[in-house]
Amino acid sequence: MNYKRLLVWFRNDLRLHDHAALFSAVEKGDEIIPVYCFDPRQFKSLDLGIPKTGSHRAKFLMESVDNLKKKLKELGSDLLVLEGHPEELIPKIAREHGVHGVYFSEEVTSEEKKVEEALESALWKLGIETFTFWQSTLFHMEDLPFPVNQTPEVFTQFRKECEKFSKIRKTYPKPQKINSPNINWGKMPLLSKYGLEKPANSSQAVIVFEGGEDEGIRRLQTYFWENDCLKTYKETRNGLLGADYSSKFSAWLALGCLSPRFIYEEVKRYERERKKNQSTYWLIFELIWRDYFRFIAKKHGNKIFQVSGIKNTVDNWVRNEQLFQKWTEGNTGIPFIDANMRELNATGFMSNRGRQNVASFLVNDLNIDWRWGAAYFESQLIDYDVCSNWGNWMYVAGVGNDPRENRYFNILKQAHNYDRKGEYIRHWIPELDPIQGFDIHQPFELSTKQLKESGVSLGGTYPHPMVKIPKF
């Protein structure tokens, strides 16, 4: 059946390439109305006064939506920008413009599902059909070798079964032209509308992240093809400083500016044209981790947001806002933790290695409720992905999918392994710069005389450590 006019609701899929809903709508409809809705619930304040979406994340989102609008215009269409609740506004628009069907991507967690269900119900009452598409993962949900509710709890088993029994589907081609009616397309809102200010560009940032499909593809081109970094990814991915120690694709993946299948196809092309090795496989391995957390979230539902996680553990956490605030500000007195938190606050980004260490410190050394840390990351990270974020925090807190009971990170040992000369600390905590060598990681071990010679005063220019951390 050929529909006359269809509406495509963009969510965390802000791209034109490999877009199942858009591709299908363009094939079936004569006219398409692409829509994005800024939902005020995404900008509300959480329990601790933390904004659900902080300024770095909001800026990246605005840039991504703006880029989508520009790319749609290039195809003869545009993006209708709405502000409000999608489940109320989209039926209204659909009715006003005589829409026959609404196409959108399916999400997995409760807030998003509630909106989907309310929207479907409102449209059903108007006699308008909805069509949903699964498109956030590398492996399609229908191609898994097990039902979602039987997703293996251990990642290795999940990965091995998917690799052995599942095929990765081909990407959808980008539409060449989109016909759209002549309507008032609306304007992009300002950050100030949501009580946020544009974050300052940090002079210390190692890479400037800009949202949107164009920038995501440009980053892939630079990392894979121009700088030829993929061939050493496995060796460099635990780095802390610099633009190219890791792919940095996560921010564009989180908002769907890059499709995981598109990245996969580019890896395969790189393997054919340049080199195939452990590093090229490892990038795909990381994409499979991302899939795993999404399917685990679908399997376990709201348990991933609950204090006991999916293990039903006892709640023995401390809820001390003062201690938590020191952690968020990067004022713990442990340089490796503080440098990472300062990078997060200044740029909206932190390395994978950093995330594991700051999370371990919060839950294992301070015994603070892990959900507070997860909420802070939700607010700050430009690459916030609900399933990966909460899945990883559960993991570190010992309430998630981990065959090992204790995920404690010895911070000084980690610092020694990944920042032996203290270059990362010098970059983010310049007040400690005069301290020589590895000692910069442990100013609390130096004598008063040594500290004085370096011009460092604990409790003055740099805080005393909040807790005594183990030596390595």
Buried (B, 14 or more C-beta within 10 A) or exposed (E): EEBEBBBBBBBBBBBBBBBBBBBBBBEBBEBBBBBBBBBEEBBEEEEBEBBBBBBBBBBBBBBBBBBBBBBBBEBEBBBBBBBBBBBBBBBEBBBEBEBBBBBBBBBBBBBBBEBBEBBBEBBEEEEBBBBBBBBBBBBBBEBBBBEBEEBBBEBEBBBBBBBEEBEBBEBBEBBEEBEBEEEEBBEBBEBEEBEBEEBEEBEEBBBEBBBBBBBBBBBBEBBBBEEBBBBBBBEEBBBBBBBBBBBBBBBBBBBBBBBBBBBBBBBBEBBEEBEBBEBBEBBBBBBBBBBBBBBBBBBBBEBBBBBEBBBEBEEEBEEBEEBBEBBBEBBBBBBBBBBBBBBBBBBBBBBBBBBBBBBBBBBBBBBBBBBBBBBBBBBBBBBBBBBBBBBBBBBBBBBBBBEEEEBBBBBBEBBBEBBEEBEBBBBBBEBBBEBEEBBBBBBBEBEEEBBEEBEBEBEEEBBEBBEEBEEE
